[in-house]
Amino acid sequence: MSGDQQDELSDFDPTQIISKGKCPLYDQLESEVAVPKARIPYIVQNFPFMRKSLLTYGVELKMNLQDNSLSVQTNKNLLDPTTYLLAKQYIQLVSRGFAADEATLVFQPSVECEIIKLRPPTSKALKRRTRFAGPQGQTMKALGLLTNTRLALSGKTLAVIGSPQGIELMMGITRDCFEKNIHPVKWVKGLMIRRELQKVPDLENEDWSKFYPKEARRNHKKKKVNIHKKKNGIVDVGKFSERKVDKQMEMGDFSAFKSKKSAE
């Protein structure tokens, strides 16, 4: 590549191709997102704000109460095609428990989002879910502050907004709490210790695992199971005592006794 061509590429401005009032997409894009019934009243109440927020990015929002769904559609004011994908994520975040104004953070370039699927709602999973949220949601708020993320727990999903590093860390915490049965308070303590250790430059190249809290070993008493062992080998029939009827049948007296009894 010659020097003149490199200069042309360095001076290239992609915004010059897109004129104002002209959409860069060849055709309009439209997609529909299902919304849980529990979130319909909130969305109906905040629909004007949501619609106005998406219109600033060149995306129209429509609501269908019969199917409990929201649909996004591009218009001529759309300049960046990626905002169409972000608009779909915005609807998913609102339907999964985020506030309408808080979910607009997804349009920032340094912010991403993820919807983590949790385990099926069994009795153990529900206990771990309440333990993850904590009393009045305090444990989940602490995890969000320590990972620089925003969390919303709704049904079988956990919605996360934040940096890619924070989302990746939050996915690992969720996996440990719901699949490996690790208490979330242990993660809170570990993250607080990690934050304090990051302030000490002398410990930058050392192993921090020795500073993290360790669980004490618990000796759980196991229930004794009575196992009845089967006797191997052939059972000796001679060990059993013979009945009186068996002796009579062996001597031939049983048939005579039966015939006398029937004659009487």
N, C-alpha and C positions, 0 to 999 in steps of 0.2 A: 504494500500500500504506500503510495507516494505521500509526500508531506502535504500537498494541496488537499488530498482526499481526507487526511487526518484533520486538517483545519476545518474542512466542511462539516465533518462529523462532530467536532467539538462545538461548532457554532450552531448545530442543529437544535431547533426548538420544536418539540412535537405539538405544542399548543397552537402554533401558527396554522396547522392543517385544519384544526377544528374551528370553524367560525361560530360566532355567537348565534344562538337560535337554531343551530343545525346539529342534530344528534349524530354521533359517530357510528351508531349501530345501524345495520341495514334494515332491520325489522324490529318491531316492538317485542319486548320480552315480558312475559307474565307468568307468575307461579303462585300457587296456593299453599297455605300452611294451616294445618289443623290446630285448633286451640282447645285446651281443656275447658270443660263446662264451668269449673270453679273460677276461672279467670275471665269469663265473659262479662260479668258485671263491672269489673275494674276496667276492662278494655272499652266497654261502651261509655263509661264515664270519662275516660281519658282519650277517646278517639280523636277529638279535634286537635289536641296537642300532638298526637302521634302523626296524624295526617299532615299537619303543618310542618313538622320536623322533617318528614321525608320529602315534602315538596321542595324544600331548599336544596336538596341533592338531586332533584330531577326525577323523583320516583313518586308515583301516585299509590295511595293506599285505599283499598276497598274492604268492606266488611259484609259478611254473609251470615246472618243470625240463624238461618234455617240449617245450614251445614256446620255451624260453629267454626268458621274459618275466616282467615284474612288473606287477601291477595295483594301482591305488589305488581306494578306495571310501570314500565319506563315511558317517559314522554320526551318531547323535543328539547327540553332544557337539560337533559342528561349530558354531561361532558366526560365523565369517567365511568367506563363500563363496570368497574369493580364495585361501585356504590350500589349497583343492583344486587350483587351478592351480599353486601353488607346490610342492605335493607331486609333481606330474608333472615339474616342472623339477628337483626334487631327485633323482628317479630317473634322469633323463637325465644329470645331472651325475655321479652315481656310476658309471653305465654308461660314461661317457666319460673315466674316469680319476681323478676326484676321490675323496679319502677320504670315508668315510661321515660322520665328524664335521665335516670341513671344508665339506662341501656344505650343512650346516645353516645356513650364513651367508645362504643365499638367502631365509630366512624373515624376515630383518631388513628393516625398512621402507626403509632407505636403500641397500639392496644389490640389484643386478639381475644377470642372467646372460645369456650369449649363447653359442651354439654356431656357430662359424664353419666353413663348409665349405671345404676346401682343394682344390687342383687334383688331377686324376686322377693315380694313382701311376705316372707315367712316369719315365724315368731322370733327367731334369732336375729333376722335382718331388721325387724322393727325395733328390737332392743338396741341394736348397734346404731340404728338411725337416730333414736332419741339420745343416745349417749354421745353421738357425733355432734348433734345440735347443742346439747348441754342445757342447763336451766335457763330459760328465757333466751336461748340462742347465744349465750355468752361464749361457749367454747368455739362455736363456728366463727363468731366475730373475732376472737383472738387469733384463730388460724388465718383469717383474712388479713388482719393487720400485720402479722408476722411474715406472710408470703407476698404482701403487696398486691392482693387480689380482692375482688368482690365476689361474694358467694350468695347463691339463692337455692335453697333446698325445697324441692316441690315434687311430691309423689315418688316416682322411681328414678328421678334424675337430680343431679347437682350441676347447676349452671355456674360457670366461672368466667370472670372478666379480669384481664390483667396482662402483664407482660408474658412472653413465651416461657421465660425461666420460671416465673411464678406459677403459671398454669401447669407446667411439667412437674414442679414440686408438689402442687396440690393434687395431681393425679396419683402420684406415689403415696401421698398421705391417705387418700381415699381408698386406694388398694389395700394398704396396711390395716386401716380401721374396719373395712367391711369384709375383706377376704381372709386376712391373717389374724383378725380379732385382737388388734393392738389398740390400747386405749388412746384416744386423741389427746388426753392431757399429757401423755408422755411426749408426743410430738410438740406440744406447746412448750414444755420445759426445754426440750432439745433445741428448738428454734430460738428461744430466749437466750440460752447459753451461747449458741452460735453467733447471735447478734452482738453479744458482749465480747466474744473472742475476736471478732472482726475489728474491734477498736484497738486491739493490742498488736502493734506491728511485729513484735518479737516472736509471736506465736504463729506467724503466717506460714512458715514452712514445717510446722510440727503437726503431729497427729492429734486431732481433737477428740478422738473416740474415748480417751481416758477421762475427759471432762463431762461426758454425757451421763445422765442417770442410768443406773443399771437395776434391773428388776431382781428382787430377792427370789431365790428358788423356794417354791412351795411344794411341800410333800402332801399331795392329796391322797387320802385313804381310799383305796379302791374297794368296791363291794366284792365280797367273796361270793363266787358262783359255785354252787354245789353241782358237781358233775358226777353223774352216776355212770360208773364204768361197767360196761357189759362184759360178762364172763365169756371168755373164749373157750372153744372146744365143744364137744358133744355132751349133752345133758344125759346123765345116767338115770334111766327110768327106774331102776331098782331101788333108788334112794327114797322114792315116794311110797307111803304106806298104801297097801291095797284095801279097797273097800270090801264090805261084806258081800255086796252084789257081785263083785268081780270073782270072789272066791266061789260063790254059788254057781256062777256061770262056768267057772273052770272045772268044778266037780260034776256038773250036769244037774244040780239040784234046783237051779233057778227056773228052768222050764217046767219042772214038775210042780214047783211051788206056785207058779203063775197059773197053771191049768187047774189046780185045786181051788185057787182063789176065784177064778172065773166060774167054776161049777157051783160054788156057794152063792 
